[in-house]
Amino acid sequence: MDTEYLTGAQAAAHVNGARQLLSAGTLHVRPATIHQWVRRGHLSPVGIAEDGRTRLYRLADVASAELATRDRALRHVTALLADTRQKPS
């Protein structure tokens, strides 16, 4: 079984696909979010790319981190959507 490795930007793009579907297109994941997941312990880099500085992450680990943070992210989006619908125009 081949293991797919992603850079932070690629990981963010991969997560965006799932989150866009779940949040009706309102939630975006940036590479900075991937770095926050690392800082908070949700994700660990597994290596360095050939350029010598770009961190690499396993696709399966990115999916696990996305799942671990999804509920909180979607709660924020749901609250924001509800808030905008309640305000008079």
Contacts in CASP RR format, 6 or more apart in sequence:
PFRMAT RR
TARGET T0000
AUTHOR 0000-0000-0000
METHOD contacts of the structure
MODEL  1
MDTEYLTGAQAAAHVNGARQLLSAGTLHVRPATIHQWVRRGHLSPVGIAE
DGRTRLYRLADVASAELATRDRALRHVTALLADTRQKPS
3 58 0 8 1.000
3 59 0 8 1.000
3 60 0 8 1.000
4 58 0 8 1.000
4 59 0 8 1.000
5 46 0 8 1.000
5 47 0 8 1.000
5 56 0 8 1.000
5 57 0 8 1.000
5 58 0 8 1.000
5 59 0 8 1.000
6 14 0 8 1.000
6 56 0 8 1.000
6 57 0 8 1.000
6 58 0 8 1.000
6 59 0 8 1.000
6 62 0 8 1.000
7 49 0 8 1.000
7 54 0 8 1.000
7 55 0 8 1.000
7 56 0 8 1.000
7 57 0 8 1.000
8 31 0 8 1.000
8 34 0 8 1.000
8 35 0 8 1.000
8 54 0 8 1.000
8 55 0 8 1.000
8 57 0 8 1.000
9 31 0 8 1.000
11 31 0 8 1.000
11 34 0 8 1.000
11 43 0 8 1.000
11 57 0 8 1.000
11 62 0 8 1.000
12 29 0 8 1.000
12 30 0 8 1.000
12 31 0 8 1.000
12 33 0 8 1.000
12 34 0 8 1.000
14 59 0 8 1.000
14 62 0 8 1.000
15 29 0 8 1.000
15 33 0 8 1.000
15 34 0 8 1.000
15 62 0 8 1.000
15 66 0 8 1.000
16 28 0 8 1.000
16 29 0 8 1.000
18 66 0 8 1.000
18 70 0 8 1.000
19 25 0 8 1.000
19 27 0 8 1.000
19 28 0 8 1.000
19 29 0 8 1.000
19 66 0 8 1.000
19 70 0 8 1.000
19 73 0 8 1.000
20 27 0 8 1.000
20 28 0 8 1.000
22 70 0 8 1.000
22 74 0 8 1.000
23 73 0 8 1.000
23 74 0 8 1.000
23 77 0 8 1.000
26 77 0 8 1.000
26 80 0 8 1.000
26 81 0 8 1.000
27 73 0 8 1.000
27 74 0 8 1.000
27 77 0 8 1.000
29 66 0 8 1.000
34 43 0 8 1.000
34 57 0 8 1.000
34 62 0 8 1.000
37 43 0 8 1.000
37 65 0 8 1.000
37 69 0 8 1.000
38 44 0 8 1.000
38 45 0 8 1.000
38 55 0 8 1.000
42 64 0 8 1.000
42 65 0 8 1.000
42 68 0 8 1.000
42 69 0 8 1.000
43 57 0 8 1.000
43 61 0 8 1.000
43 62 0 8 1.000
43 64 0 8 1.000
43 65 0 8 1.000
44 57 0 8 1.000
44 61 0 8 1.000
45 55 0 8 1.000
45 56 0 8 1.000
45 57 0 8 1.000
46 56 0 8 1.000
46 57 0 8 1.000
46 58 0 8 1.000
46 61 0 8 1.000
47 55 0 8 1.000
47 56 0 8 1.000
48 54 0 8 1.000
48 55 0 8 1.000
48 56 0 8 1.000
49 55 0 8 1.000
49 56 0 8 1.000
END
